[in-house]
Amino acid sequence: MKRSTPSQKKPSKIEQLPLENDKATPGQRLADALAAKVGSWGFLTVQTSILAGWVGMNMMPGVPHWDEQPFILLNLVFSFASAYTAPIVLMSQNRQSDIEREKNEYDHKVNRQAAENVELLHEKIDSLQAQQLKELTQIVKQQQQSLDEIRASVVPVLKQQQSPNEIKMLDNQFPNGYSIYLPFKFNELIDNNSQDFKSLIPPQK
């Protein structure tokens, strides 16, 4: 059975998201600054102070009044301020929407690249496991072959012994040889080990 080889593709690098101020024009920076000032407690406090001072000075007796009731000049000033403030705030909001859209696209791109890198990592891990399994199978086969050779050379000698627990040894100091008695049957031990090694070898497909 052929296994799919891992692709030679290298993990892709994720490009860094450019900073917001790098692409902002001077007008956009000014709109952001004014929108930040307008939407603050400091601007509300200053505006309230100016409004209270304007109304108070024009209603105080003994002081020259430049805008008497119904404060037409004050309404005109606030109308001009509102006419310019609203577009500036909208420009800043539109730019923030564009920034959020770019961030979402960047996050989507990062997620796709991360998924590709994870898939590539899985392929490499599968390839490494297959290679290790092949090497382990080869080692088990070699051990099985060595065990078969030992069995082929030892079992005939054991069959000639009087007892399956007895092993006769030859030595220069003992010309007639001597016997070693084991607490187990040596031929059964070899058979059991042979079956264990065979169970480790995966079946050929």
C-alpha positions, 0 to 999 in steps of 0.5 A, a space after each residue: 500500500 502506497 503512502 502519500 509522501 509529505 509535500 516539500 512545501 515550507 511553512 508559509 510566513 504570516 505577513 505583519 499587519 501594517 500600522 494604522 497611522 502608516 496609511 492615514 492621510 493628514 486629513 484622516 489624522 485630523 478627523 480622528 483627533 477632532 472626533 476623539 476631542 468631541 467625544 470626550 468629557 473635556 469637550 462637553 465641559 468646555 462647551 457647557 462653560 461657554 454656553 453658560 457664560 454666553 447666556 449669563 453675560 447676555 442676561 446680566 444687567 448693567 453689562 453690554 449685551 451682544 446677543 440678547 434673547 432669543 440668542 440668535 447668534 448663539 444658535 448660529 454658532 452652534 449650527 455652524 459647529 454641528 455642520 462641521 462636527 458631524 461630517 468629521 465624526 462620520 469620516 472618523 467612523 468610516 475610517 475605523 470601519 475600514 480598519 476593522 475590515 482590514 483586521 478581519 481580513 488579516 485574521 482570516 488570512 492568518 487562520 488559513 495560513 495556520 491551518 495550512 501549517 498544521 496540515 503540513 505538520 500532520 503530514 510530516 508526523 505521519 511520514 516520520 511514524 511510517 518510517 519509524 514503523 518500517 525500521 521497527 519492523 525490520 529490527 523485529 524481523 532481524 530478531 526473529 531471524 536470529 532467534 530462528 538460527 538459535 533455535 535451529 542450533 540449540 533445539 536438536 541438542 536439547 532433544 538429545 538430553 535426558 531431561 528438557 531442563 538439562 543442558 550439557 556443556 563442554 569445557 577444556 577443564 572438564 573433558 567429559 562435560 558437565 550438566 546445567 539444570 534450569 528451573 524451566 524448559 528451555 525449548 518452551 521458552 524459545 517457542 514462546 519468544 518466537 511466538 512473541 516476535 512473530 506477533 510484533 511483525 505486521 501482516 504483509 499486505 
